[in-house]
Amino acid sequence: MANQGSPVTLYFGVFAMDTESGELRKSGLMVKLGDRELQLLLALLESPGLTVTRQDLRHRLWRDHTIVDFENNLNN
């Protein structure tokens, strides 16, 4: 996943995210996430207190050669 090396668990509110396995838990219960949702969450968690631009997210979630309705997909 996002981490190279030892596993890192990030805690926020009632959630815990294991960055190595990609597991998200809410109050200990597993929350299912799709790959894009997981990548979006990781992008936000990796930049605490910073602005993550829509363009940064577009590049991370859909590579430059991918044609998608980016604005609609990201909004959803």
mmCIF file of the N, C-alpha and C atoms, coordinates in Angstrom:
data_MODEL
# 
_entry.id   MODEL 
# 
loop_
_atom_site.group_PDB 
_atom_site.id 
_atom_site.type_symbol 
_atom_site.label_atom_id 
_atom_site.label_alt_id 
_atom_site.label_comp_id 
_atom_site.label_asym_id 
_atom_site.label_entity_id 
_atom_site.label_seq_id 
_atom_site.pdbx_PDB_ins_code 
_atom_site.Cartn_x 
_atom_site.Cartn_y 
_atom_site.Cartn_z 
_atom_site.occupancy 
_atom_site.B_iso_or_equiv 
_atom_site.pdbx_formal_charge 
_atom_site.auth_seq_id 
_atom_site.auth_comp_id 
_atom_site.auth_asym_id 
_atom_site.auth_atom_id 
_atom_site.pdbx_PDB_model_num 
ATOM 1   N N  . MET A 1 1  ? 0.833   -1.180 0.000   1.00 0.00 ? 1  MET A N  1 
ATOM 2   C CA . MET A 1 1  ? 0.000   0.000  0.000   1.00 0.00 ? 1  MET A CA 1 
ATOM 3   C C  . MET A 1 1  ? 0.879   1.245  0.000   1.00 0.00 ? 1  MET A C  1 
ATOM 4   N N  . ALA A 1 2  ? 0.551   2.196  0.861   1.00 0.00 ? 2  ALA A N  1 
ATOM 5   C CA . ALA A 1 2  ? 1.252   3.470  0.829   1.00 0.00 ? 2  ALA A CA 1 
ATOM 6   C C  . ALA A 1 2  ? 2.574   3.447  1.578   1.00 0.00 ? 2  ALA A C  1 
ATOM 7   N N  . ASN A 1 3  ? 2.756   2.479  2.428   1.00 0.00 ? 3  ASN A N  1 
ATOM 8   C CA . ASN A 1 3  ? 3.922   2.472  3.295   1.00 0.00 ? 3  ASN A CA 1 
ATOM 9   C C  . ASN A 1 3  ? 4.976   1.488  2.791   1.00 0.00 ? 3  ASN A C  1 
ATOM 10  N N  . GLN A 1 4  ? 6.214   1.896  2.792   1.00 0.00 ? 4  GLN A N  1 
ATOM 11  C CA . GLN A 1 4  ? 7.327   1.022  2.435   1.00 0.00 ? 4  GLN A CA 1 
ATOM 12  C C  . GLN A 1 4  ? 8.090   0.711  3.715   1.00 0.00 ? 4  GLN A C  1 
ATOM 13  N N  . GLY A 1 5  ? 7.924   -0.481 4.255   1.00 0.00 ? 5  GLY A N  1 
ATOM 14  C CA . GLY A 1 5  ? 8.599   -0.828 5.491   1.00 0.00 ? 5  GLY A CA 1 
ATOM 15  C C  . GLY A 1 5  ? 7.611   -1.372 6.494   1.00 0.00 ? 5  GLY A C  1 
ATOM 16  N N  . SER A 1 6  ? 7.782   -0.958 7.753   1.00 0.00 ? 6  SER A N  1 
ATOM 17  C CA . SER A 1 6  ? 6.922   -1.485 8.802   1.00 0.00 ? 6  SER A CA 1 
ATOM 18  C C  . SER A 1 6  ? 5.502   -0.927 8.685   1.00 0.00 ? 6  SER A C  1 
ATOM 19  N N  . PRO A 1 7  ? 4.525   -1.732 9.111   1.00 0.00 ? 7  PRO A N  1 
ATOM 20  C CA . PRO A 1 7  ? 3.130   -1.296 9.036   1.00 0.00 ? 7  PRO A CA 1 
ATOM 21  C C  . PRO A 1 7  ? 2.893   -0.055 9.890   1.00 0.00 ? 7  PRO A C  1 
ATOM 22  N N  . VAL A 1 8  ? 2.033   0.789  9.412   1.00 0.00 ? 8  VAL A N  1 
ATOM 23  C CA . VAL A 1 8  ? 1.650   1.994  10.142  1.00 0.00 ? 8  VAL A CA 1 
ATOM 24  C C  . VAL A 1 8  ? 0.136   2.005  10.249  1.00 0.00 ? 8  VAL A C  1 
ATOM 25  N N  . THR A 1 9  ? -0.348  2.235  11.460  1.00 0.00 ? 9  THR A N  1 
ATOM 26  C CA . THR A 1 9  ? -1.778  2.387  11.659  1.00 0.00 ? 9  THR A CA 1 
ATOM 27  C C  . THR A 1 9  ? -2.040  3.841  11.992  1.00 0.00 ? 9  THR A C  1 
ATOM 28  N N  . LEU A 1 10 ? -2.922  4.453  11.211  1.00 0.00 ? 10 LEU A N  1 
ATOM 29  C CA . LEU A 1 10 ? -3.311  5.836  11.431  1.00 0.00 ? 10 LEU A CA 1 
ATOM 30  C C  . LEU A 1 10 ? -4.685  5.847  12.088  1.00 0.00 ? 10 LEU A C  1 
ATOM 31  N N  . TYR A 1 11 ? -4.813  6.642  13.142  1.00 0.00 ? 11 TYR A N  1 
ATOM 32  C CA . TYR A 1 11 ? -6.067  6.734  13.878  1.00 0.00 ? 11 TYR A CA 1 
ATOM 33  C C  . TYR A 1 11 ? -6.678  8.111  13.665  1.00 0.00 ? 11 TYR A C  1 
ATOM 34  N N  . PHE A 1 12 ? -7.969  8.132  13.392  1.00 0.00 ? 12 PHE A N  1 
ATOM 35  C CA . PHE A 1 12 ? -8.690  9.394  13.264  1.00 0.00 ? 12 PHE A CA 1 
ATOM 36  C C  . PHE A 1 12 ? -10.133 9.145  13.692  1.00 0.00 ? 12 PHE A C  1 
ATOM 37  N N  . GLY A 1 13 ? -10.529 9.844  14.753  1.00 0.00 ? 13 GLY A N  1 
ATOM 38  C CA . GLY A 1 13 ? -11.852 9.620  15.329  1.00 0.00 ? 13 GLY A CA 1 
ATOM 39  C C  . GLY A 1 13 ? -11.999 8.169  15.754  1.00 0.00 ? 13 GLY A C  1 
ATOM 40  N N  . VAL A 1 14 ? -13.091 7.530  15.335  1.00 0.00 ? 14 VAL A N  1 
ATOM 41  C CA . VAL A 1 14 ? -13.347 6.125  15.677  1.00 0.00 ? 14 VAL A CA 1 
ATOM 42  C C  . VAL A 1 14 ? -12.747 5.181  14.639  1.00 0.00 ? 14 VAL A C  1 
ATOM 43  N N  . PHE A 1 15 ? -11.970 5.716  13.711  1.00 0.00 ? 15 PHE A N  1 
ATOM 44  C CA . PHE A 1 15 ? -11.403 4.931  12.618  1.00 0.00 ? 15 PHE A CA 1 
ATOM 45  C C  . PHE A 1 15 ? -9.930  4.610  12.854  1.00 0.00 ? 15 PHE A C  1 
ATOM 46  N N  . ALA A 1 16 ? -9.503  3.479  12.298  1.00 0.00 ? 16 ALA A N  1 
ATOM 47  C CA . ALA A 1 16 ? -8.095  3.085  12.279  1.00 0.00 ? 16 ALA A CA 1 
ATOM 48  C C  . ALA A 1 16 ? -7.803  2.544  10.888  1.00 0.00 ? 16 ALA A C  1 
ATOM 49  N N  . MET A 1 17 ? -6.752  3.054  10.264  1.00 0.00 ? 17 MET A N  1 
ATOM 50  C CA . MET A 1 17 ? -6.368  2.643  8.916   1.00 0.00 ? 17 MET A CA 1 
ATOM 51  C C  . MET A 1 17 ? -4.993  2.024  8.935   1.00 0.00 ? 17 MET A C  1 
ATOM 52  N N  . ASP A 1 18 ? -4.900  0.760  8.532   1.00 0.00 ? 18 ASP A N  1 
ATOM 53  C CA . ASP A 1 18 ? -3.621  0.079  8.389   1.00 0.00 ? 18 ASP A CA 1 
ATOM 54  C C  . ASP A 1 18 ? -3.133  0.376  6.975   1.00 0.00 ? 18 ASP A C  1 
ATOM 55  N N  . THR A 1 19 ? -2.076  1.167  6.868   1.00 0.00 ? 19 THR A N  1 
ATOM 56  C CA . THR A 1 19 ? -1.618  1.613  5.552   1.00 0.00 ? 19 THR A CA 1 
ATOM 57  C C  . THR A 1 19 ? -0.948  0.506  4.754   1.00 0.00 ? 19 THR A C  1 
ATOM 58  N N  . GLU A 1 20 ? -0.515  -0.554 5.417   1.00 0.00 ? 20 GLU A N  1 
ATOM 59  C CA . GLU A 1 20 ? 0.114   -1.653 4.678   1.00 0.00 ? 20 GLU A CA 1 
ATOM 60  C C  . GLU A 1 20 ? -0.936  -2.571 4.058   1.00 0.00 ? 20 GLU A C  1 
ATOM 61  N N  . SER A 1 21 ? -1.905  -2.964 4.837   1.00 0.00 ? 21 SER A N  1 
ATOM 62  C CA . SER A 1 21 ? -2.920  -3.905 4.335   1.00 0.00 ? 21 SER A CA 1 
ATOM 63  C C  . SER A 1 21 ? -4.075  -3.194 3.644   1.00 0.00 ? 21 SER A C  1 
ATOM 64  N N  . GLY A 1 22 ? -4.247  -1.891 3.924   1.00 0.00 ? 22 GLY A N  1 
ATOM 65  C CA . GLY A 1 22 ? -5.370  -1.156 3.361   1.00 0.00 ? 22 GLY A CA 1 
ATOM 66  C C  . GLY A 1 22 ? -6.663  -1.384 4.116   1.00 0.00 ? 22 GLY A C  1 
ATOM 67  N N  . GLU A 1 23 ? -6.575  -1.960 5.311   1.00 0.00 ? 23 GLU A N  1 
ATOM 68  C CA . GLU A 1 23 ? -7.775  -2.211 6.098   1.00 0.00 ? 23 GLU A CA 1 
ATOM 69  C C  . GLU A 1 23 ? -8.192  -0.961 6.853   1.00 0.00 ? 23 GLU A C  1 
ATOM 70  N N  . LEU A 1 24 ? -9.474  -0.661 6.759   1.00 0.00 ? 24 LEU A N  1 
ATOM 71  C CA . LEU A 1 24 ? -10.061 0.438  7.512   1.00 0.00 ? 24 LEU A CA 1 
ATOM 72  C C  . LEU A 1 24 ? -11.032 -0.171 8.510   1.00 0.00 ? 24 LEU A C  1 
ATOM 73  N N  . ARG A 1 25 ? -10.908 0.260  9.754   1.00 0.00 ? 25 ARG A N  1 
ATOM 74  C CA . ARG A 1 25 ? -11.819 -0.232 10.794  1.00 0.00 ? 25 ARG A CA 1 
ATOM 75  C C  . ARG A 1 25 ? -12.498 0.960  11.463  1.00 0.00 ? 25 ARG A C  1 
ATOM 76  N N  . LYS A 1 26 ? -13.767 0.766  11.773  1.00 0.00 ? 26 LYS A N  1 
ATOM 77  C CA . LYS A 1 26 ? -14.553 1.759  12.505  1.00 0.00 ? 26 LYS A CA 1 
ATOM 78  C C  . LYS A 1 26 ? -14.978 1.098  13.806  1.00 0.00 ? 26 LYS A C  1 
ATOM 79  N N  . SER A 1 27 ? -14.472 1.618  14.908  1.00 0.00 ? 27 SER A N  1 
ATOM 80  C CA . SER A 1 27 ? -14.740 1.040  16.228  1.00 0.00 ? 27 SER A CA 1 
ATOM 81  C C  . SER A 1 27 ? -14.454 -0.453 16.235  1.00 0.00 ? 27 SER A C  1 
ATOM 82  N N  . GLY A 1 28 ? -13.382 -0.855 15.545  1.00 0.00 ? 28 GLY A N  1 
ATOM 83  C CA . GLY A 1 28 ? -12.962 -2.244 15.513  1.00 0.00 ? 28 GLY A CA 1 
ATOM 84  C C  . GLY A 1 28 ? -13.585 -3.089 14.416  1.00 0.00 ? 28 GLY A C  1 
ATOM 85  N N  . LEU A 1 29 ? -14.623 -2.587 13.765  1.00 0.00 ? 29 LEU A N  1 
ATOM 86  C CA . LEU A 1 29 ? -15.301 -3.345 12.710  1.00 0.00 ? 29 LEU A CA 1 
ATOM 87  C C  . LEU A 1 29 ? -14.766 -2.950 11.343  1.00 0.00 ? 29 LEU A C  1 
ATOM 88  N N  . MET A 1 30 ? -14.512 -3.947 10.507  1.00 0.00 ? 30 MET A N  1 
ATOM 89  C CA . MET A 1 30 ? -13.973 -3.718 9.169   1.00 0.00 ? 30 MET A CA 1 
ATOM 90  C C  . MET A 1 30 ? -14.963 -2.919 8.313   1.00 0.00 ? 30 MET A C  1 
ATOM 91  N N  . VAL A 1 31 ? -14.427 -1.934 7.599   1.00 0.00 ? 31 VAL A N  1 
ATOM 92  C CA . VAL A 1 31 ? -15.199 -1.136 6.653   1.00 0.00 ? 31 VAL A CA 1 
ATOM 93  C C  . VAL A 1 31 ? -14.667 -1.458 5.265   1.00 0.00 ? 31 VAL A C  1 
ATOM 94  N N  . LYS A 1 32 ? -15.546 -1.873 4.358   1.00 0.00 ? 32 LYS A N  1 
ATOM 95  C CA . LYS A 1 32 ? -15.115 -2.191 2.992   1.00 0.00 ? 32 LYS A CA 1 
ATOM 96  C C  . LYS A 1 32 ? -14.944 -0.911 2.188   1.00 0.00 ? 32 LYS A C  1 
ATOM 97  N N  . LEU A 1 33 ? -13.810 -0.833 1.504   1.00 0.00 ? 33 LEU A N  1 
ATOM 98  C CA . LEU A 1 33 ? -13.534 0.289  0.610   1.00 0.00 ? 33 LEU A CA 1 
ATOM 99  C C  . LEU A 1 33 ? -13.079 -0.258 -0.726  1.00 0.00 ? 33 LEU A C  1 
ATOM 100 N N  . GLY A 1 34 ? -13.508 0.404  -1.795  1.00 0.00 ? 34 GLY A N  1 
ATOM 101 C CA . GLY A 1 34 ? -12.986 0.089  -3.108  1.00 0.00 ? 34 GLY A CA 1 
ATOM 102 C C  . GLY A 1 34 ? -11.587 0.679  -3.240  1.00 0.00 ? 34 GLY A C  1 
ATOM 103 N N  . ASP A 1 35 ? -10.883 0.295  -4.298  1.00 0.00 ? 35 ASP A N  1 
ATOM 104 C CA . ASP A 1 35 ? -9.511  0.758  -4.486  1.00 0.00 ? 35 ASP A CA 1 
ATOM 105 C C  . ASP A 1 35 ? -9.422  2.279  -4.584  1.00 0.00 ? 35 ASP A C  1 
ATOM 106 N N  . ARG A 1 36 ? -10.291 2.898  -5.344  1.00 0.00 ? 36 ARG A N  1 
ATOM 107 C CA . ARG A 1 36 ? -10.228 4.365  -5.499  1.00 0.00 ? 36 ARG A CA 1 
ATOM 108 C C  . ARG A 1 36 ? -10.567 5.073  -4.195  1.00 0.00 ? 36 ARG A C  1 
ATOM 109 N N  . GLU A 1 37 ? -11.537 4.560  -3.465  1.00 0.00 ? 37 GLU A N  1 
ATOM 110 C CA . GLU A 1 37 ? -11.886 5.150  -2.178  1.00 0.00 ? 37 GLU A CA 1 
ATOM 111 C C  . GLU A 1 37 ? -10.719 5.045  -1.210  1.00 0.00 ? 37 GLU A C  1 
ATOM 112 N N  . LEU A 1 38 ? -10.048 3.889  -1.227  1.00 0.00 ? 38 LEU A N  1 
ATOM 113 C CA . LEU A 1 38 ? -8.885  3.676  -0.380  1.00 0.00 ? 38 LEU A CA 1 
ATOM 114 C C  . LEU A 1 38 ? -7.765  4.650  -0.744  1.00 0.00 ? 38 LEU A C  1 
ATOM 115 N N  . GLN A 1 39 ? -7.489  4.797  -2.022  1.00 0.00 ? 39 GLN A N  1 
ATOM 116 C CA . GLN A 1 39 ? -6.439  5.715  -2.467  1.00 0.00 ? 39 GLN A CA 1 
ATOM 117 C C  . GLN A 1 39 ? -6.766  7.159  -2.107  1.00 0.00 ? 39 GLN A C  1 
ATOM 118 N N  . LEU A 1 40 ? -8.034  7.533  -2.206  1.00 0.00 ? 40 LEU A N  1 
ATOM 119 C CA . LEU A 1 40 ? -8.465  8.884  -1.836  1.00 0.00 ? 40 LEU A CA 1 
ATOM 120 C C  . LEU A 1 40 ? -8.243  9.113  -0.341  1.00 0.00 ? 40 LEU A C  1 
ATOM 121 N N  . LEU A 1 41 ? -8.673  8.168  0.472   1.00 0.00 ? 41 LEU A N  1 
ATOM 122 C CA . LEU A 1 41 ? -8.492  8.293  1.915   1.00 0.00 ? 41 LEU A CA 1 
ATOM 123 C C  . LEU A 1 41 ? -7.011  8.362  2.281   1.00 0.00 ? 41 LEU A C  1 
ATOM 124 N N  . LEU A 1 42 ? -6.196  7.514  1.679   1.00 0.00 ? 42 LEU A N  1 
ATOM 125 C CA . LEU A 1 42 ? -4.753  7.539  1.954   1.00 0.00 ? 42 LEU A CA 1 
ATOM 126 C C  . LEU A 1 42 ? -4.131  8.871  1.557   1.00 0.00 ? 42 LEU A C  1 
ATOM 127 N N  . ALA A 1 43 ? -4.559  9.430  0.437   1.00 0.00 ? 43 ALA A N  1 
ATOM 128 C CA . ALA A 1 43 ? -4.028  10.725 -0.006  1.00 0.00 ? 43 ALA A CA 1 
ATOM 129 C C  . ALA A 1 43 ? -4.320  11.800 1.039   1.00 0.00 ? 43 ALA A C  1 
ATOM 130 N N  . LEU A 1 44 ? -5.504  11.772 1.606   1.00 0.00 ? 44 LEU A N  1 
ATOM 131 C CA . LEU A 1 44 ? -5.866  12.760 2.622   1.00 0.00 ? 44 LEU A CA 1 
ATOM 132 C C  . LEU A 1 44 ? -5.133  12.508 3.939   1.00 0.00 ? 44 LEU A C  1 
ATOM 133 N N  . LEU A 1 45 ? -5.005  11.244 4.325   1.00 0.00 ? 45 LEU A N  1 
ATOM 134 C CA . LEU A 1 45 ? -4.326  10.910 5.576   1.00 0.00 ? 45 LEU A CA 1 
ATOM 135 C C  . LEU A 1 45 ? -2.830  11.180 5.515   1.00 0.00 ? 45 LEU A C  1 
ATOM 136 N N  . GLU A 1 46 ? -2.246  11.080 4.337   1.00 0.00 ? 46 GLU A N  1 
ATOM 137 C CA . GLU A 1 46 ? -0.810  11.318 4.179   1.00 0.00 ? 46 GLU A CA 1 
ATOM 138 C C  . GLU A 1 46 ? -0.448  12.795 4.225   1.00 0.00 ? 46 GLU A C  1 
ATOM 139 N N  . SER A 1 47 ? -1.451  13.664 4.172   1.00 0.00 ? 47 SER A N  1 
ATOM 140 C CA . SER A 1 47 ? -1.200  15.110 4.154   1.00 0.00 ? 47 SER A CA 1 
ATOM 141 C C  . SER A 1 47 ? -2.002  15.827 5.237   1.00 0.00 ? 47 SER A C  1 
ATOM 142 N N  . PRO A 1 48 ? -1.834  15.437 6.506   1.00 0.00 ? 48 PRO A N  1 
ATOM 143 C CA . PRO A 1 48 ? -2.640  16.060 7.558   1.00 0.00 ? 48 PRO A CA 1 
ATOM 144 C C  . PRO A 1 48 ? -2.392  17.563 7.650   1.00 0.00 ? 48 PRO A C  1 
ATOM 145 N N  . GLY A 1 49 ? -3.471  18.318 7.683   1.00 0.00 ? 49 GLY A N  1 
ATOM 146 C CA . GLY A 1 49 ? -3.363  19.766 7.814   1.00 0.00 ? 49 GLY A CA 1 
ATOM 147 C C  . GLY A 1 49 ? -3.033  20.491 6.527   1.00 0.00 ? 49 GLY A C  1 
ATOM 148 N N  . LEU A 1 50 ? -2.827  19.740 5.442   1.00 0.00 ? 50 LEU A N  1 
ATOM 149 C CA . LEU A 1 50 ? -2.492  20.361 4.162   1.00 0.00 ? 50 LEU A CA 1 
ATOM 150 C C  . LEU A 1 50 ? -3.661  20.267 3.199   1.00 0.00 ? 50 LEU A C  1 
ATOM 151 N N  . THR A 1 51 ? -3.679  21.157 2.248   1.00 0.00 ? 51 THR A N  1 
ATOM 152 C CA . THR A 1 51 ? -4.687  21.105 1.203   1.00 0.00 ? 51 THR A CA 1 
ATOM 153 C C  . THR A 1 51 ? -4.251  20.094 0.147   1.00 0.00 ? 51 THR A C  1 
ATOM 154 N N  . VAL A 1 52 ? -5.135  19.182 -0.174  1.00 0.00 ? 52 VAL A N  1 
ATOM 155 C CA . VAL A 1 52 ? -4.901  18.235 -1.257  1.00 0.00 ? 52 VAL A CA 1 
ATOM 156 C C  . VAL A 1 52 ? -5.782  18.702 -2.410  1.00 0.00 ? 52 VAL A C  1 
ATOM 157 N N  . THR A 1 53 ? -5.159  19.127 -3.491  1.00 0.00 ? 53 THR A N  1 
ATOM 158 C CA . THR A 1 53 ? -5.930  19.700 -4.594  1.00 0.00 ? 53 THR A CA 1 
ATOM 159 C C  . THR A 1 53 ? -6.644  18.623 -5.395  1.00 0.00 ? 53 THR A C  1 
ATOM 160 N N  . ARG A 1 54 ? -7.680  19.050 -6.088  1.00 0.00 ? 54 ARG A N  1 
ATOM 161 C CA . ARG A 1 54 ? -8.408  18.146 -6.970  1.00 0.00 ? 54 ARG A CA 1 
ATOM 162 C C  . ARG A 1 54 ? -7.459  17.594 -8.035  1.00 0.00 ? 54 ARG A C  1 
ATOM 163 N N  . GLN A 1 55 ? -6.538  18.416 -8.490  1.00 0.00 ? 55 GLN A N  1 
ATOM 164 C CA . GLN A 1 55 ? -5.584  17.972 -9.509  1.00 0.00 ? 55 GLN A CA 1 
ATOM 165 C C  . GLN A 1 55 ? -4.655  16.899 -8.956  1.00 0.00 ? 55 GLN A C  1 
ATOM 166 N N  . ASP A 1 56 ? -4.210  17.057 -7.713  1.00 0.00 ? 56 ASP A N  1 
ATOM 167 C CA . ASP A 1 56 ? -3.392  16.019 -7.067  1.00 0.00 ? 56 ASP A CA 1 
ATOM 168 C C  . ASP A 1 56 ? -4.167  14.707 -6.993  1.00 0.00 ? 56 ASP A C  1 
ATOM 169 N N  . LEU A 1 57 ? -5.429  14.801 -6.602  1.00 0.00 ? 57 LEU A N  1 
ATOM 170 C CA . LEU A 1 57 ? -6.261  13.601 -6.498  1.00 0.00 ? 57 LEU A CA 1 
ATOM 171 C C  . LEU A 1 57 ? -6.490  12.983 -7.871  1.00 0.00 ? 57 LEU A C  1 
ATOM 172 N N  . ARG A 1 58 ? -6.714  13.816 -8.870  1.00 0.00 ? 58 ARG A N  1 
ATOM 173 C CA . ARG A 1 58 ? -6.937  13.306 -10.228 1.00 0.00 ? 58 ARG A CA 1 
ATOM 174 C C  . ARG A 1 58 ? -5.718  12.507 -10.693 1.00 0.00 ? 58 ARG A C  1 
ATOM 175 N N  . HIS A 1 59 ? -4.547  13.060 -10.446 1.00 0.00 ? 59 HIS A N  1 
ATOM 176 C CA . HIS A 1 59 ? -3.330  12.372 -10.875 1.00 0.00 ? 59 HIS A CA 1 
ATOM 177 C C  . HIS A 1 59 ? -3.143  11.056 -10.124 1.00 0.00 ? 59 HIS A C  1 
ATOM 178 N N  . ARG A 1 60 ? -3.461  11.051 -8.857  1.00 0.00 ? 60 ARG A N  1 
ATOM 179 C CA . ARG A 1 60 ? -3.276  9.837  -8.056  1.00 0.00 ? 60 ARG A CA 1 
ATOM 180 C C  . ARG A 1 60 ? -4.310  8.760  -8.390  1.00 0.00 ? 60 ARG A C  1 
ATOM 181 N N  . LEU A 1 61 ? -5.550  9.175  -8.598  1.00 0.00 ? 61 LEU A N  1 
ATOM 182 C CA . LEU A 1 61 ? -6.629  8.213  -8.807  1.00 0.00 ? 61 LEU A CA 1 
ATOM 183 C C  . LEU A 1 61 ? -6.793  7.778  -10.258 1.00 0.00 ? 61 LEU A C  1 
ATOM 184 N N  . TRP A 1 62 ? -6.572  8.706  -11.166 1.00 0.00 ? 62 TRP A N  1 
ATOM 185 C CA . TRP A 1 62 ? -6.712  8.407  -12.593 1.00 0.00 ? 62 TRP A CA 1 
ATOM 186 C C  . TRP A 1 62 ? -5.508  8.991  -13.302 1.00 0.00 ? 62 TRP A C  1 
ATOM 187 N N  . ARG A 1 63 ? -4.672  8.144  -13.810 1.00 0.00 ? 63 ARG A N  1 
ATOM 188 C CA . ARG A 1 63 ? -3.457  8.608  -14.492 1.00 0.00 ? 63 ARG A CA 1 
ATOM 189 C C  . ARG A 1 63 ? -3.819  9.508  -15.670 1.00 0.00 ? 63 ARG A C  1 
ATOM 190 N N  . ASP A 1 64 ? -2.842  10.263 -16.136 1.00 0.00 ? 64 ASP A N  1 
ATOM 191 C CA . ASP A 1 64 ? -3.071  11.270 -17.172 1.00 0.00 ? 64 ASP A CA 1 
ATOM 192 C C  . ASP A 1 64 ? -3.715  10.716 -18.436 1.00 0.00 ? 64 ASP A C  1 
ATOM 193 N N  . HIS A 1 65 ? -3.428  9.473  -18.790 1.00 0.00 ? 65 HIS A N  1 
ATOM 194 C CA . HIS A 1 65 ? -3.954  8.919  -20.032 1.00 0.00 ? 65 HIS A CA 1 
ATOM 195 C C  . HIS A 1 65 ? -5.361  8.333  -19.877 1.00 0.00 ? 65 HIS A C  1 
ATOM 196 N N  . THR A 1 66 ? -5.916  8.353  -18.658 1.00 0.00 ? 66 THR A N  1 
ATOM 197 C CA . THR A 1 66 ? -7.241  7.794  -18.418 1.00 0.00 ? 66 THR A CA 1 
ATOM 198 C C  . THR A 1 66 ? -8.303  8.853  -18.676 1.00 0.00 ? 66 THR A C  1 
ATOM 199 N N  . ILE A 1 67 ? -9.319  8.476  -19.430 1.00 0.00 ? 67 ILE A N  1 
ATOM 200 C CA . ILE A 1 67 ? -10.401 9.406  -19.738 1.00 0.00 ? 67 ILE A CA 1 
ATOM 201 C C  . ILE A 1 67 ? -11.618 9.017  -18.896 1.00 0.00 ? 67 ILE A C  1 
ATOM 202 N N  . VAL A 1 68 ? -11.962 9.891  -17.956 1.00 0.00 ? 68 VAL A N  1 
ATOM 203 C CA . VAL A 1 68 ? -13.121 9.678  -17.096 1.00 0.00 ? 68 VAL A CA 1 
ATOM 204 C C  . VAL A 1 68 ? -13.790 11.023 -16.847 1.00 0.00 ? 68 VAL A C  1 
ATOM 205 N N  . ASP A 1 69 ? -15.023 10.964 -16.370 1.00 0.00 ? 69 ASP A N  1 
ATOM 206 C CA . ASP A 1 69 ? -15.708 12.177 -15.929 1.00 0.00 ? 69 ASP A CA 1 
ATOM 207 C C  . ASP A 1 69 ? -15.202 12.468 -14.521 1.00 0.00 ? 69 ASP A C  1 
ATOM 208 N N  . PHE A 1 70 ? -14.002 13.025 -14.457 1.00 0.00 ? 70 PHE A N  1 
ATOM 209 C CA . PHE A 1 70 ? -13.300 13.212 -13.192 1.00 0.00 ? 70 PHE A CA 1 
ATOM 210 C C  . PHE A 1 70 ? -14.114 13.996 -12.169 1.00 0.00 ? 70 PHE A C  1 
ATOM 211 N N  . GLU A 1 71 ? -14.654 15.123 -12.554 1.00 0.00 ? 71 GLU A N  1 
ATOM 212 C CA . GLU A 1 71 ? -15.386 15.972 -11.607 1.00 0.00 ? 71 GLU A CA 1 
ATOM 213 C C  . GLU A 1 71 ? -16.557 15.217 -10.988 1.00 0.00 ? 71 GLU A C  1 
ATOM 214 N N  . ASN A 1 72 ? -17.324 14.539 -11.794 1.00 0.00 ? 72 ASN A N  1 
ATOM 215 C CA . ASN A 1 72 ? -18.478 13.779 -11.299 1.00 0.00 ? 72 ASN A CA 1 
ATOM 216 C C  . ASN A 1 72 ? -18.023 12.613 -10.426 1.00 0.00 ? 72 ASN A C  1 
ATOM 217 N N  . ASN A 1 73 ? -17.010 11.889 -10.861 1.00 0.00 ? 73 ASN A N  1 
ATOM 218 C CA . ASN A 1 73 ? -16.515 10.747 -10.092 1.00 0.00 ? 73 ASN A CA 1 
ATOM 219 C C  . ASN A 1 73 ? -15.969 11.191 -8.730  1.00 0.00 ? 73 ASN A C  1 
ATOM 220 N N  . LEU A 1 74 ? -15.211 12.255 -8.691  1.00 0.00 ? 74 LEU A N  1 
ATOM 221 C CA . LEU A 1 74 ? -14.643 12.720 -7.433  1.00 0.00 ? 74 LEU A CA 1 
ATOM 222 C C  . LEU A 1 74 ? -15.732 13.244 -6.515  1.00 0.00 ? 74 LEU A C  1 
ATOM 223 N N  . ASN A 1 75 ? -16.696 13.947 -7.063  1.00 0.00 ? 75 ASN A N  1 
ATOM 224 C CA . ASN A 1 75 ? -17.786 14.469 -6.242  1.00 0.00 ? 75 ASN A CA 1 
ATOM 225 C C  . ASN A 1 75 ? -18.584 13.347 -5.598  1.00 0.00 ? 75 ASN A C  1 
ATOM 226 N N  . ASN A 1 76 ? -18.735 12.248 -6.315  1.00 0.00 ? 76 ASN A N  1 
ATOM 227 C CA . ASN A 1 76 ? -19.482 11.119 -5.761  1.00 0.00 ? 76 ASN A CA 1 
ATOM 228 C C  . ASN A 1 76 ? -18.639 10.365 -4.782  1.00 0.00 ? 76 ASN A C  1 
# 
